[in-house]
Amino acid sequence: MQNFITRCAFEEQQKALSSLPADSKMSISYDCWISPSSQSFMVLTGHFIDKDFALREVLLYFKCLDGTETTSWKANALIQTLTGHGIQDRIFALTVDTTLSNKETFMLLDAISHTSLSSDIEILRTPYLTSIVKRCLNRILKRIKALPPDEIKHCTLIRRKSAIARGHFHDISHTLNKLRYLQIHTIECHERAETFKNFQKDINGEKLLLISDVKTLWNLTFLMLRRAKRLREFIAPFCAHYGYEKLLLDDEDWFQIDYLLCVMEPFVQVMHNLTRGGYASIQSVLYYYQNLLESLAGSMKQL
């Protein structure tokens, strides 16, 4: 079955590439992300206009990463993919995701320029508007120590629970870590996950679990807090059932969650408007920036 799926995918890929006109170029999008289950992936996608003037997409490369891959390795994977498909001299643009540093981005651009057969390549580096908005939000979260950690292990959880038991502080990072550790406790055991769902027996529709955030998914902290707020009435009885009193969220914790949602929601809305389709004009960009500035000013007054 695996060989059959691989063969079908290869045939579809070659069929899509055959529709690339001989005198046309292709834009490449490079993306790496981490799933909610902490599995890393890398993908290269080609975008081009075919002879019928239709926008086409083709998956050029996909790999499940184990965390040991360096930027040089990723650059080599890019080179091998382009040369393997014979399109190294037909690249029009490269779009990279927002998790890459400037150094990593330049290494990928340098890799493309060295694989091209042309010597008159001009590289224009254009910042992506959504990347700017994401980086602004990440800068805010970093300042208030709300960014998710690289990894939360069980041993770290045990040590942190001891710190929570000793501490009486109520900063936002303390509140967010409570949620993250509570989510780990809930999903790491099937019995506890089912118990949490059973507390929602009077709710019609799908029974939900808490979700956690990761660094590479910029809006997952917002989704984590929104899900927690939706499940607020079930968290207290769940903690009482398993004796997780130290992870119980009090009124001040919920106030901080509401405040952080208020800060993040305008950024999420702007990103939704920018990515839902079409192209943003300079007038709408200025409107979005003004909206964000006014929202941040209002949030500061609430402190």
N, C-alpha and C positions, 0 to 999 in steps of 0.2 A: 504494500500500500504506500509506503514511504517513497519507494522508487517511482511508483505511478504518479504520485502527486508532484514529485520533483520534475519528472519528465513533462507533465502537463504544464507546469509553471514555466519551464524552459521554452516550450513550444509557443506559449502565449507571449513570452518576452521577445522571442525572435520575430514573431508575427508583428508585434507592435513596432520593433526597431526597423522592420522592412518598410514601414510606411513613412519613415523619415526621408524627405526629399534629399536628393544628392547634393544640392547647393544650400541646404538649410543647416542651421546650428541648433544646439540643444542647451537648455538651462538645467543645471543640476542643483537639487536640494539635498543637503546633508543634515541628518538628524540623529541624535542620540538621546535616549530617555530611559528612565527607570520606572517599571510598573509598580503598582501598589504592593505587589508581592516581592518587591526588591530585586527583580530580574532586569538586567540591563540589555539594551538592544541598540543596534546601529543600522541605519538604512540609508541608501542612496537612491534617489528617484530622478528620472529624467523627464523633462517637460519640453514639448516642441509643437510646432504647427505643421500638420500634414498637408498633402497636396490639395486637399479639399478645404483648407483653411479652418480645420477643426483642431481644438486644443487636445493634445494627447498626453498621457502619462504612462511611464513604463518603470517598473521596479527593476533597478539595475543590480542592487546588492542588498542583502539582509543577513544579519548575523546576531546571534545571541552571545553577549560578552560575559566574560568571567571576572572582569575588574582589573586584570593585569595588563590590558592593552594600553600602550603609550600613544601619545600624539603622533610619533613617528610611525608606529604600526598602523594607525588609522590613515595617515597620509599615504603609506605604501598600499594599503587596501584600496584607496581611491585611485592611485596610479594604475594598479593592476586591473581594476574594473574598467577604467576608461580605455586602456590599451587592449584589454581583452575583447571589448566590443568594437574596437577600431574607431572610437569617437574622440580620441585625445586631442585632435585638431579641430574639433567642431563644437567647442564649449563656448557658449555665449555669456553665461553668468553662473555664479556659484552662490547659493543661499545657505547659510549655516544657522544652526540653532543658537539660542541665547546662552547656553551653558558654556560655550567656548570662550576662552580668553582671547585677547587680541593676538598674543603670540601663537596660539594654536590656529587661529584663523589664518594668519599670515603663512604658517607652515603649509596649510592646505592649498592656499593660493599659489605658493611657490611650487608645490608639487604639480599643480595643473600647468603652470607656465613652463616647467621643465619637460613635461611630457608632450607639449605641443610641437608640431613640426614647423610652425611659423616663428619667425624671429621678431616680428613687429607687434608683439602683444602689448596692449595698453590695459593696465589694471586700474579700475575706478572703484574705490571702496565707499559704499553708500550705507550709512547706518539705517537699520530697519526701525521704523517708528514704533512698532509693537515691542521691539527689543528695548528701546529707550524707556517706555512705560514700565516694562517688567523690571528693568534694573532700578528704576526709581522706587518701585514698591519693595524690591529686595533690600535696597539701602535703608528704607524706613524700618522694615522688619529687623534688619541687623542692628540698627541703632537701639531698638527697644528689646533686643535679645529674643526675638520671636521666630527667628529662622529655625527650621528643623535641623536636628543633628545629622551627621553623616550616617550614623547607624546606631540603633538602640539594641543592645544585647541583653539577655536575661540577667547576667551578672551585674550589668550596669543598673538594671531595673531594681535589683535587690538593694544595691548601695544607695540608689536614689530614694527608695522608700524609707530607708533609715534617715536620710537627710530630711525628707518631708516630715517624718515623725518628730524630728528635733526642731524644725523651723516653723516659724509663725509668720513669715513674710508673705506678701501677696503681690509680687511683681508678675508681669505677664508671662515671663518665661516659666515661672513656677506653675502657673495655671495651665499653660500649654503642655508642660511635661506630665502633669497629672493626667490629662486627656490621652497623651501618647501612651503612657504606661498602662492606663486602664484599657485602651484599645488592644494592646498586646496581650494582657491578661484575658481579654474576652475571646480573641480569635485563636490563641495558641492551643486551646482545648475545645474539642467539639462539644463536650457537655456544657461548658460555660457559655459557648455561643448559642446553643439551643435554649439554655436557661434565660439568656438575655432576650431572645426572641419570644419566649413564653410569657414574659412580662408584658408583651404587646398583644396578648390574645384578644383584647377587646377592640383592637384596631383593625379596620377593614383594609385589605390590600396586602402588599408585600411587607414582611417583617424585616427590619433593617438592623445592621450592626454599625458600630462606630468605625470610622476610617481614620487613618493616620496620614501624615504628610511626608514628603520627601523633598530634597533640595531642587531636584531637576524638574519638578512639576510645579510651576510658579503659583498656580491658583489652588493647589491642594490644601494649603493651610486654611484658606477661606472655606473650601468645601468641608474640611474636617470640622471647623467651628460651626458651620451651618447645620451639619448633620447632628452634632452634639446638642445644639439648641433644639433641634426637632425631637431628639430622644431624651430631653432633659428629665421628664417625669419618670423615666424608667431607670435612669442611672442610680438614683438614690436607693431604691429597693434592691437593685442588683448588688451594689456595694454592701448593703446591710446583709444580704443573703450569704455573701462569701467573706464577710469580715474585712472589707476594704475601706474601712472608715477613713484611713489616712489619704485615700485617693478620692474621697467624696468632695464634690465641688460645692462650696458655700455661696452665699449671695454675692459676696465680693468677687469671687471667681467668675460668676455669671455676668456680673457687671462689666468685668474686664473683657469677657468674650463678646458681649454686645458692643463694647467700645471698639474692639479690634475689627469686628464685622463692619461697623460704621466707617472705619478708616479704609478698609480694603474694598468695600463694595463699589465705590466710584471707579477704582482702577479696573475691577472686573468688568464693569459695565462698558468702560471705554474700550477694553480689549475685545469685548463682544461686538461692539459697533465697528471696530476696525477690521475684524476678521470674518464677519458674517457674509461678506461678498462685496464686489465692486472695489473701487479705488477711492481712497480718502483724498479730498481736495485740500488745498492749503487753508481754505476758510473753515472746514470742519476740524482740521488739526488744531487751529487756534482756539476753536470753541472747546475742544476736548481739554486742551491745556488749561484754559481759563476755568473750566468746570472742576478740574483736579485741584487747582490752586485754591479755589473757593471752598471746596470740600475739606482740604487740609486745614485751611484757616478756621473753619467751623469746628473741626475736630480738636484743634489746639485750644479753642475757647472752652471746651468741655473738660479739659484737664483740671 
